[in-house]
Amino acid sequence: MITKVVALCLFLSGNLIEHRIQDDMRTCLKHKREAERQYKPNLTYMCGNVEAEIEHNIDHPPNQPTTPSLLHQ
């Protein structure tokens, strides 16, 4: 299923290496600020409304989706 979500994305030297779904933009920006307090060179955090392919993982509760891949930023 493809849907729009708010995601916190982590880039290393310009390459996307990790992304996490957030409940809303406010929460995403809060987590971004917390992550940026631990400065590491070449790491960039970005929040954005993105399209993601959502899969439901059988190891998680039924209402908790996971995102294997972002489609657009």
N, C-alpha and C positions, 0 to 999 in steps of 0.2 A: 504494500500500500504506500503511495506517495502522498505526503502531506507537508504543510508548512509548519516549521517549528522554530523556536529560538534556540540557538546553539552557541556555546562557548567553544571557540576553536583555538588550538595551540599550534603555532607555526614555529619551526626551527629553520633558520636561514631561508625563510620564504616558502618552505614546504609544509603543507598541512600534515601534522603527525598525530593529532588526537582531536576529538570533538565530543562534547557532552550536551545532551538535551537539557534545557533549563525550563522552569515553569513559566517564566516571563522575563521581559527585558530587565526589569529592576533586579531580579535575582541574578541574572547573568552578569550585569555590571558590578554587582556586589562581589561575586566570585572572581571576576576579572581583577578588581582592585586588590582583593586579598592575595591573589596569585602574584600580581606585579610587585607586591611588597618584598618578595624574595627574588631580588634581581639576579638574573642570569643572562649573560650576553647571548645574542642571536635568538632569544625567545621572544615571541610576540603573541599577545592574546587579543582576540577579537570576538565581539558579540555580534550576532546578526540573525535576521529572519531568513531562513534558508529552506529549500525544499529537500526533504530527506526520504529515503526509502525505509519504511518502518517494518520491522519483523517482530513478531511476538515470540519470545524465547520460552520454551517449555520449562526452563529452570527458574523463571521469574513468576511472580504472581500474575494472574491473567490481565490485569489492567496496567501493567508496567511494561511499556515497549522498550526496545533497544534500537539503536540506529547503526546498521552496518556501514552505511555510506551516505555522504551528502551528495546531492545532485548538482546544486547551484549555490553560489555564494552571492 
